[in-house]
Amino acid sequence: MISVGLDIDRLGLMCVLGQPKQTSEYIQTTSRIGRAFPGLVVTVYNPYRPRDLSHYENFRGYHAHIYRFVEGTTATPFSARARDRVLHALFIALARLQIHDLAENASAAAIDTISKAAIDVIIDKIALRVAKVAPRLKQDVIDEITEFIDTWKMSKQVNELPLHYYVWNTNKGARLLNYYGEHCKRTEKPTLNSMREVENTSTLFYYREG
């Protein structure tokens, strides 16, 4: 099967033996034909394979909404975009698990009371992992975590209300984190819920003439 990188205009017929494990691979493969002229894709399923049988029984529905089933793309470990979205959340998660005084939601205000040694232990753990996955990015990761901690301390100082990691009602307290894509104040760090999300959701407006 030709999944990527090869386009030959004269190809017009393809036989797919079995259902590929990934929908994205299936789309990439079957789009290799019919580039210049009409093409035909013949899919041959194995009735003794549950996956093939399921796709056979739901063939029309699956192909009618095929792009719904495309798997989420993976993020490059510790890339600049990934770090900007979740590196601070990784540090906070480890800090709340390992430093008792930072565990509670309202404990975000206690960051000034935490010793540099305790913070460095967590930074070193993250840096050790980065050194194994992407060594050249180690110093960037350390610098960005340090910068975030400084921003965290500043957030406590500039906010009149008690600082929380997150609070929905900002009349009761200030928040350090906010949902990515929401309007964030200067002292709020936009944060993803999942690393499968790579961009903001697009807003679609549909107008009908009355």
N, C-alpha and C positions, 0 to 999 in steps of 0.2 A: 504494500500500500504506500502511496506517495502522499505524505501528510503535509509537507511544507516545501517551498523552494523550487518547485519544478512546474513550469507552465508550458505546455506544447499545444498550440492551437488546434492541431489536427486530431488530438485525442477526443473521441466522442462516445466511448463506451467504457464502462467500468463495472467490474463484478466485485462486490464486497462480501467476503466470506466471514460471516459472524458479525456481531455488533461490537465495535471498539469499546473499551472501558470508559473512555471520556467522550462526552458529546462534542467538545471543542475539536478533538481529533477527527471525529466523524465528519464534522462540517468542513474542516480543512481538507480532508482527503477527497470527499466527494465533489468539492468545488474545483478540483484540478481539471475537470473535463468540461466540455461545452463552452469553452472560452470564446471561440470564434463562430461556431455553428452549434445547433441544438445537440444536446448530449443525453445519454441514457445511463442511469445507474441501476444495476440489478443487485439487490441485497439477498443473499442466500443465508437463511438462518438454520441453525442446528436444533431440531425439536427436542433434543436431549439435554440442552443447556438452558437452565432456568432464565438466564439473562436474555438469550435469544428469543425464547418463547414469550417472555413478557413484552419485548419490543414488537414481536409479530402480532400479538393480540391487541396492542395499543398503537399500531403503526400510524394510523391517520392522526390521532390526537397528538402523538409525540412529534410528528413532523409539522403539524399545524402550529405548534408552539415550541419549536425546537430551541430557540434562543433563550427560553426560560431555563433550560436545563444545562446551560453552559456553566462549567465550574468556575469558581472564583479564582482569580490569578494569585499566585504566590508573591510575596514581597521579598525583595533582595535583602538579606539580613544586614541590619545596621546601615542601610543606605541613608542618604541625607533626608529623603522624604519620610522614610519609616521612622528615623530618629526624631524628627520634628513632631510627629504625630503621637508617638507612644513611649519614647525613651523616658520621659519624665514620669509617666504612669508606672513603668517598670520599677523605677527607683522608689516611688511612693509605696508600691505594693510590698517591696522587700522591706522598706523602713517600717511599715505598719506591722509586719510579721515579726521583725527581729528587735525592734525598739519599743519596749512596753509603753513609754510615754507618748508615742505617736500612734498608738493603735486605734483609739476612738476617733469618730468623725470630727468631734470638736477639738481633738488633739493637734490639729493642723497648726494651731496658734502656738504650740510648744516648741516649734522648730528652733527658736533661739536658745533654748535650754539644753539642747542636745550637743554633746561634745563632738569635736572634730574627729576624734578617734573613732567614735561609733559610726559616724557618717562615712569615714574613709573605708571602713570595713565593707560597707555595702557597695561603694564605688569600686573597690578592688575586686569584688565578686563579679560585677558586671564587666569590668575591664578584662578580667581573666577570660571570660567567655568570648569577648570580642577578639582577644588576642588569638584565640583558636580558630575563629570563623573568618575574621577579616583583620589581620594584624595591622595593616596600614591605617585603619580607622580608629585604633585604640585611643590615641591622644585626642582626636576629635570628640569621641564619646565622653572622655573624662572632662574635657573643657565644657561641653554642653551640659553635663550634669551639674558641674560646679556653677555654671551661669544660672541654671534653673534654681538651684538652692538659694542663690543670692536674690533672685526674683521672688522666691517663696518668702524669704525673710522681709523683703520690701513690702510684699502684699500685706503682711501682718501689721506693718508700721503705718501704711497709708489708709487702711480700712478702719473706720470708726467702730464697726460692728465686729463681734467675735468671728475669727476665721475658721471655716470648716473646709474639709476636702470638697464636699459638695452639699449644697442645701438648695432646695427648690425655691423656697420663699426667701428672697434676699432682703426682706424687711426684718427678718429674724437673725440674719447672719451673712457674712461675706463668704464667698466660695473661691477656693483655689483652682478647681477644675470646672470646666463646662463642656457640654457636648460639642463635638466637632460639627461645624456647619451652623451652629447657633451664633447669635450675636454675642460676642465676648468683650468684656471690659478689658482695659489695659492690664489689669492684675489677674485676669482669669486665663488659664491655659487651655486652649481647645484640645480635646482628647477624643480619640476614636473608641468606640465600643468593641471593635473587632479589627484585626489586621487584614481581614478579607476585604474591608472597605478601603479603596484606594483614592477615591475622589468624592467630592460632595454629590449628593443626589440632585439631579437636574429637576427643576420645577417645570411641569408641562401645563400650559393654559389652553383650554379648548373653548373656542367661541362659536356660538351658533346665532345665526341671524333670526331674530324674533319675528 
